[in-house]
Amino acid sequence: MSMDFTSHFAENVFNAAVMKACLKPSVYDALKATMRAGQPLDPSIAGDVASAMKEWALEKGATHYTHWFQPLTGVTAEKHDSFLSPNKKGMPVTEFSAKELIMSEPDASSFPSGGLRATFEARGYTAWDPTSYAFIKDGTLCIPTVFCAYGGAALDKKTPLLRSIERLERECLRIVKLFGENDVKRVIPMVGAEQEYFLVDKSLMEKRRDLLFCSRTLFGAPPPKGQELDDHYFGAIQPRVAAYMRDLDDELWKLGVFAKTEHKEAAPGQYELALVYCDANTATDHNQLVMETMKKMAEKHGFVCLLHEKPYSGVNGSGKHNNWSLATDTGVNLLDPGDSPSKNLRFLLFMSAVIQAIDEYQDMLRIATSGASNDCRLGGNEAPPAIVSVHIGEILTDLFEALDHKESVDDKKLPILESGVCVVPKLTTDNTDRNRTAPIAFTGNKFEFRMPGSSQSIADINTVINTAVAKVLSEFADELEKVPDFHAAAYHRLRHAYRKHKRIIYNGNTYGDAWRKIAAERQLLDLSDTVSALACFTAEKNIRLFTDFGIFTEAEMRSRYEIQLESYEKLIRIEGNTMLEMARRDILPAVIAYQRDLVGAILKKKELSVSAAPESGLLQDISVLADTLFAQIGILESVLTTAPASALSNAAHARDAILPAMDGLRETADRLEALTAKQYWPFPTYEDLLFNL
């Protein structure tokens, strides 16, 4: 890598600087108005943009182009077409038209649709999203697009996200205008995503079918040492991993992704990468690129990148913190309390709106982070519980309480942190401590959503919070636009919102049973698993929210409900079948082989009239467990062959029958692993996987 690595930044991105250099001023201004001012795209400029984009891509060595989209699988999709076409004489020429830039038609029949279309209906369309920069990846020009069915129904995650961004902006502007800030033309949700992940040696992973097919270990006895000593967290990064991180950064920087902070996480083999904030649409695109690039670069370094939320039992799982705020085009963060938060009415009003939105739509926030893999992580006292709450800190809580009781309040001076070491300067602390247990925490000037899983798209959580906050702001604006005394009414409005919804605020430790009891007293929802959470998806209030604000049609919502249920059940069935195969073909034969050799050792000792007590005792213990394992294999096979009739009953059966059978089989197998000589065990152990980097 060049020492001047800044010169490589965004070199593979068709960004504003490139556009300005290669487009006519009038075309550039029209496209900029769409990208930066939210104005409708002028179709007449598409031909000029396509021509410039093609020439730039060809100069960069690209041979193909693709509409890059985000279907409901949670990953990205591409269909590549070459720039090469024959002319009238049959000679090769390079072409890329306005139509090819604006629209493409990938086969949509094999993507999840949740009943939005019949199986035999294959037509789907991708349409250019001009607010997100095109980029070159692996010799292909990638054009970010939305994806919809023939009838216009959204089949992707980007379309509802864009709809929610537009609606949130509209409602934010209504409030901002009431403060007389008429110079503000745009309000944009800003997001910074922190991505956790595990690395595992590729040669070891290839010996485990559970990691290959499920991205998590379905068996594994705990090693003698895990993360108990906290010696992995923020520790020195191993040279091999550091080399991977350097190449990962370099690749992401070329794609215009501000990869910023990287460190070891709490568990052995676990790491984190955090990005600099940008608008929510770009941040979502970038996080998809981060996950893809992590996997690709890991292969080059002999690793496999695991994005599963819980690849190893008994050690920390991986999440994805979604830091969310609101910024104006004049450079103001609407969630920044400033030096005098008690006098910052705009901050207090927006803050109370977010608190109300979180409380009213706690079920949808839980649903946006649901899934079989994230169920393995949430509530495990290593990640937030499945009960939604928000931490705002004692200073802001005291401020809102004082406002609620109409008491005069003075802004507390932030405490000075003194280390007791004379050469270390005195430091001013933040206005809240960080609460690592809170599902949602206000961290100074933004809300940190800690519930999303490491493999999930952040489009879902941002679509929900954008829409929920837009709905509350709309109610605020409807009331405040009619009053003669705006400031008095605004204080009344925020006091009412806080008083009614402060049950969602909790500044304590959300791990353990104490919080669960408090949450129950406050009548907060405890949706401990995906099936329970999804029962709320099609509640009338949720359908009304998303349909009234134009984010989803009712059919689109019901389709996503079906898709999530099917995905949950399918994933658990894949895990169950993988577990069954490993137990039958690997573990049971290995245990039988060890038993056979133990019997041989016992007979040999008897011939020599030597005590065989150790071998006999071990054989007895293993034989009992082997019998249990064999019986549990039969139980798992039985529940896997049961197939209820509907998506809901299938998902409930997976939760209530398949998962318990898997847990029972695993417990026995892990006890057998602890008793079986290592050379007999058929695949790498946790000790091998976690401590071999």
N, C-alpha and C positions, 0 to 999 in steps of 0.2 A: 504494500500500500504506500502511496506517496505520502511524504511528510505533510504536504499541503492537501490534506484530505478534503478540505472544504471545496476545493476546485471540482471534486467529483460529485458533490451533492446535487441530486436531482438531474444528473446528466442523462438519465433515461426517462425523463418526464416531459411531456408536451405542455409545459406550464406557461404562465403569463409572459415570462421573459422570452421564451421561444416564440410564442404567438406574436408578440409585439414585433419581433425581428423578422418574421416571415409572412405576416399578413398585412394587407393594405390597411391603413389607419382606420378607414370607415368600417371595415370588417372586424378589425380588432376591437374597436369601440363598441360595436353592436354585440359581439360575443362577451365582452367584459361586462356590459350592462346586464346580460343574462346571468353571468357567473357571480357578479358582485352585488348587483342591485335587485336581483330576483325578478327581472323583467322577462316576459315570454321570449322564446328564441325566435329570431327572424329567419324563416326557412330559406330565404334567398341567399344567405351567406354560407349555407352548408357546403356548397360546391367549392368555394374558395378555401374553407377550412379543411375539407377532405383532401384537396390537392396539396395544401401545405403540409398536412399531417403525413401524407404518403411520402412526399419528398424527404421530410425530416426522418421518417422511419427507415427509408431506404438508405439514407446516408449513415444511419446507425447500424446497418447490417440486417435489418428486419426483412424477412421474406414473406411473412404471413400477417394477417390481422385477425382479431377475434372480438366479438362482443362478450365482455367479461361480466358475468352476472351472478347473483346470489340467490339461488333457489331455496326452497324450504327444507333442503337437506342440512343446512347449517354450514355448508362449505361452498366454494365458488365453482362455477362451471364455465366451459369454453368450447367453442366450435371454431376451428381454424380454417381460414380460406387464404390462399396465396394471392399475392398481388398480380400474379402472372395470368395473362389472358391472350388469346390469339387475335390478331387483327384480321382485316378482310382477306389478306393474302395468306393467312395461316401462320404468320410470323409472331414470335413472342413479344408482347409489350406489357408494361406494368400499368395497372388501372386501379383506381379506388374512387368511386363516385359518391356524390352526396347521398344517394339512396343507401349505399352500402355503409356509410357512416351513421346515418340516422336510424336505420332499421335492419334487422336480420330476422330469420325465421328458423330457430333451432327446433328440433323435434321435442315437443313438450309431453309426449305420452308417457314417458318413464319417470318423470319427476312427480313428487308427491303433490296431489291436488285436493285430497280430502273430499272427493265427491263434487268438486266444482265443475268437472267435465267427465264425460263418459270415457272409458278406457280406450275406445277405438278412435277418439278425437285427438289427433296428433299435433294440430297446428298451435304454435305459440309464437309470440313476438318479443324480441328484445328491442328496446328503444334507447337511444343515446341519452345519457345524463350529462348535459354540458356543464353542470356545476362541479363535476369531478374530473380531474385531469386524466387524460390518456397517458399510458406509459408503455415502455418496452420491457418485456420479460421473456427470457430464453428465445430471443430472436423473433418475437411476435409482438406486434402492436396491439395492446389491450385497451379496449374502449369500454369504460364503465357504463353499464346500462341497467334499465329496469327490465322486468320480465313479466309478461302477462299472457293470459289465455286469449283464444280467438275472440271471445266475447268481452274482453277487457278486464276480467278479474285478475287481481294481483296474485302472481304465483311465486313471489320473491319476498325478501326482507327489506330491500331498498325502497320499494314503492311506498309502503306505509310509513317508513321512516321519513322520507321526503315530504309526504303529506303532513306528518306530525310537526315537522320543522316549520313548514309554511304556516300552519294554524297557530302554533305557539308564537311565532313572530307577530302575527296579526294581533293576538291578544296582548302580548307584551307592549306593543306600540300604543295600544289604547291606554294602558296605564301610564306609560312614559309621557305621553302627550298631556295627561292630566297634571303632570309636574311642570308643564311649560317647556319641556325640552323638545322643541319642534325641529331642531337640527338633526335629531336622530331619525334616520331613515330605515335602519335595519336593527333587529335584535336576533342574535344567533346563539343557539345552544352550543356550548363549547365542551369538548370531552377530551380527557386524557386517560388512556387505558394502561393499566399495569398488568402484564402477562406473566403468570407463573407457569413453570414447566419442569419436567424431569428429563434428564439424559440417562440413557442406559447403553452399555456397550452392545453394538449391533451383533457381534458374534454370539453373545449370550442370549440376546432376545430371540434370535432365530431358533434357539433350542426350546422355546416355550410357546406352545400353541395359544395359550391364553393371551399373552402379550401380542402375538401376531394377529389374532382374530378380534380381540376385545380391548386391546390397549391397556389392560389391567391384569394383575395377577389374581387368578381365581383360587390358587393355593399358595401357601407360604408360611412356614413357621417363623416366628420373630427371631431375629439374630440376638446374640448376647448383648449387643450394644446397638441402640438406635439413635434417637435424637435427644436422649435424656440429659446429656451434659451441655446441650445448647452450643456445642463447639463448631457446628457447621455454619450457623447463622452469621452472615457477613464475614465469614472466614476468608483466608487467602484463596484465590481461585487457582485451581490446578492448571499447569501449563497447557495441557491438552484441551481443557475446557476454555481457557483464555484464548487460545488460537481459534477455536470455534466461534467465540464471541466476537473476536476481531473481524473475522470473515462475515459473520452475520451482520454486524454493524455496517461494514463496507457495502454489502449488497443492499441493505435497507436504505442507506444514505443515497445510493445511486437512484433508488426509486422515490426519493423525496420524502422518506419517512424519518422523522426526527427521533431516532433511537437515542435515548439519553442516559438512563441509569440502569446498571446491571449489577447483580450481586448474588451471593449464595442465599438461598432461603433456609427455612428451619430444618427441613429434612435432608438427610444425606442424598446427594444426587439431584437436589431440587434447586432451581434458580429462578430469577425474576428479571424481566426487562420492562422498563417504563418508558413511555413516549411523551414528548412535549405536547401540550394542548393544541388542538385545532378544532375547526367546526365539526359538528357531530357526524355529518355525512362523510367527510374526508376521514375522520377518525375511525369510522366503521370500516371503510375501504382499507385503510392502513392496517387495522388489526387483523383483517382477513389475510393481507399480504404478510404480516408478521408471522402468523401461524404457519402459512405455507412455506415461507422462507426458512423458518426455524427447522422445519422437517427436511427441507432440501439440503440445507447446509450441514445438518447433522449427519446425513448420509456421507458427505464428502470427508467427514472427520472420523468415520467409523462408529458413529453414535446412531441411536434412534431417539427422536424427540417425542416424549409422551405428553400429550395434552389432556389425557384423561384426568378427571377430578380426583380420583382415588386409585392410583395405580398400585399402591402397596397398603395392605391392611396394617394398622398399628402405627403408621407414621402420618405426618401432615399431608393433607390433600392439597390440590392446586386450585386457586380461584383466579378471578380476573376483576380487579378493582376498577370501577367505572366512575371517574371523577367528572362531575357535571356542574356547569355554571352557565350564566347568561351574560353575553357581552353585546354592547352596542357597537355600531360602526364608528362611533366617536371615541372608542377605546375605553369605555367604562364597563366595569364588572358590576352588574346589578346586585350581586350577592356579596359585595365587599362592604363590611360594616363601617369602614373608615375609622378615623380617630375617635369619633363620638357617635357610636351606634345608637344611643338613646335619642339623639337628635336627627338621625338619618332615617326619616320617615319612608323614603323610597326603599331602602334596604329592609326595614321592618315589615313593610307591606309585602314585598316579594318573599321574604323569609316565611311569613305566616301563610302565604299562599302555598308554598312548597310543603309546609308541615300539614296543612289541610289536605292537599292532594295525596300525600303519602298515607294519611290515615284513611281517607275515603276509598282509596284504591290499593290498599295493602294486599288484597287478594290478587290483583293483576300484577303487582310487582313480584309477588311470589311465583305466579304462573310464568312470568317472563324469565325466571331463573330455574324453571323446573326441568326435569329430565331424569332418566334412570341413573345416569352417571353422577349428576350433581346431588342426587339423593344420598349417594354414598358419602358425601362430604358435609352437607349442611347439618348442623346440630351435633357435630361430633366433638365439641369443645376444642376445636382447632380452627373452626370456621364459624361464621355467624349461625345462629339458630334459624330454623325455618319460620319463626315468628318475626314479623316485620316490626322494627322499632327504629327510632332516629335519636341519635346522640347530638345535642347541641352545646353541651358544656354548661358548667355552673354559672358562668358570667352571663351568658345569654338567657339562661333559664331565669336567673334572678331578675334580669332586665324585663323579660316578658311578664313575670309575676308582678313586678312593680307596676307595669303599665296596665295589667289586668285589674289591679286594685286602685288604679288612678293615683298612685303615689308618685311623688317627685323622686327622680332618680338621677344620680350622678354617675358618669361613666367611670368605672374602676380603672385605675392606672394598672397597666400590665406589670406584673412583678419582674424584678430584676433577678436573673439567675447568676449567683456567685458560686464559683467552683471551689473557693478556698485556696486556690493556687494563685500566687501573686502575678505570675507572668501571663495568665489567661485573662483576656478582657471580660468585663461584665457584659452580659447578654440580656436583651429584653425577650421574654418568652412570648409565645402566641396566646391568643385570647381563649383557647380551649386546649386541653390535653388531648392526645389521640386515644380513642377507645377502640382497641383492636377487636373487641368482641361484638361491637354494634353492627347490625346488618347495613345501616345507613348512618353516616356520621358527617356532621358539618365540621369541616376542617379549616376554618379560617375565612375562606371566601368561595367555598365550593362544597358540594355534597359528594361524599364518597360512597358509592353503592358497592358493598363488599360481597353481595350474595351471588353474582354471576359466576358460573363455572368456567374453568380455564379453556374448555373446548367450545364454549358457546359464542355465537355472534352477539356483539353488543348492540346490534340493531334492535333487538327485542326490548331490552331494558330501556333504551333511549326512546323508542316509540311510545312506550307506556308512560314514562315520566313526562315526556313532552306533552302528551295528550292530556294527562291528568292535571298538570299545572296549567295548561291552556284553558281547560274547563273551569278551574277555580278563578283564574284571572278574568275570564269572561264574565263570571258572576260578579266579581269585584267591580269590573268596569260598568256593567249594566246598572249597578247601584250608584257608583260614584260619579258617573257622567251626569246624573240628574240632580245632584245635591247643590245647594247654594254655597255651603262651606265645605270645600273639599278636604282640607286638612283635618277638621274635626271629625268628619265622616270617615276619613281614612283611618284615624286612630280607633274610632268605634269599630270599624270593620275588622281591623287586625286583632283588637282585643277579643272580639266575638269569635274569630277563627281560632285564636290560641285557646280560649276557654273551652271551646267545644271539642277541640282536637288534641289537647295537650296529653291525653292518655297515650298517644303514640310516642311521646318523648320519654326516654329512659337513659340516664347518664351513668348507670351502674353496670355491673358485670352481668352480661346476658348468658353466660355459661352456667349450666347447672339448673337444679330444680327450683331455686328461689325465684328466679325470673319467670319461670313457667307459671308459678302460682300467682305472681303479681300480674302477669299478662292475662291470666284467666279472670282475675278479679276486674281487670279493666275491659274485659270482653273483647280482647284482641284475638284475631284468628290464629289458630295453631294448625297449619296445614303441613303436616310432617312429611308427606310424600306426594309425588307427582299426581297420582290418581285422585287423592283428596283435593289437591289444589285445582286440578282441571275441572272439578265439579262446579267451581265458581266461574269458569270461563264464560259460559253462556248465560250467566245471571242477567236479569233484565237491565239492571243499572249499568252493567259493563257493555252490553250490546248497545244500549242507548248512548253511552259515552262515545264509543268509537264510530257509530253510524251517524249520530248528530254532528260530529265534527269532521266527517268525511274521511276518516282514516281507514276504516274497513266498511264494506257492506256486511249485512248480517250473514249472507252466504259465505263471504270470506272468513268471517269469524268462526262460523260453524265448521268450515273446512279445516281451519287450523286446530280446532279442538279435536277433530277426528285424526288429523295427522299426528298430533302429539301423543294421543292415546296409542295409535298404531306403532309409532316409533318406540315408545316405552316398552310395549309388549314384545316387539321384534328384537330389540336389543337384549332384553332379559332372556328370551328364548335362545338367541345366539350364544349368550354366556352359558346358559344351562346345557346346551348341546356340546359346547366346547368342554365344559367341565366333565360331562358324562364320558366323552371320548378320552380325555386325559386320565380319568380315574380308571376306566376299563383297560385302556391300551398301554398306559404307562405306570401308574401308581400300583395298581393291584398286581401286575406281573412282577414289578420290582420287589414288592413286599413278599410275594410268594417265593421268589428266588432267594431272598434273605432268610426266610423261614427254612427253606430247604437246606441251606448251608448251615444254619444253626442246628438243625436236626443231625446233619452229618457230624458236626463238631461234638454234639452230645453223645452220639454213638461211639465216636472215636475215643472220647474220654472214658466212657463206660468200659470199653475194651481194655483200657489201661487202668481201670479201677480208680480213676481220678474223679473228684467231684465236678459235676457239671451244673452246679447251682446257678452261676451267673447266666449261662446260656439257657437253662431251663426257665428261669424267671423271666428273662427277656422274651423268650419264645412264647411263654404264656401270655404276657402283656400284648405282644404283637398279634398273636392269634385271636385274642378277644376283639381287638380293634379291627383286624382284617375281616372278621365275621360281620362286625357292625358296618364297615365300609361296604361290603358286598350287599348288605340289606339296604343301605342308603342309596346305592347305585340304582337298585330296583325301584325305590321310592321316587327318585328324581326322574327316572325313565317314565314312570307311570304318570306323573303330573305333566311331563312334557308332551305326552301323547294326548292329553285332554285338550280339547279345543272348543271353548264356549262360542256363542253365536255372534256377539256384537263386539265392537271396538272397546266399549266400556267394560264388558264382562271379561274380555280377553285380558285387558290391562289389570283388572282387579284379580283375576286368576294368577297372573304373573306375580303380582305383589303378595297375595295371600297364600299361594301354594308353591310356586316355583322358587321364589327367593328363600322361603324357610327351608325347603328341601336342599337348596344349594348351601345354605349356611350350615345345616347339619352335616352334609357330606364334607364340607371344608374343615369343620372342626375336627372330625375324625382323621382326615388325611393329614392335617397339620400335626396332630399328635403322633401319627405314624412317622412323619418325617423326623420328628425329634428323637425317635427310637431307632430308626433305620440307619445303618452305617452309610456314610456319605457316598461311598463309591457305588452303592446300589441305587441311590436316589436318581430318578430318570431325567431330571432337568435342573438347571442352575437354581440355587437357593437365594433367599433374600440377602444373605451375606455376600454371595457372589455378585448380585445385581447392584446392591447399594454401595458397595465399597470397592469398586473395581474401575474407578475413573482416574 
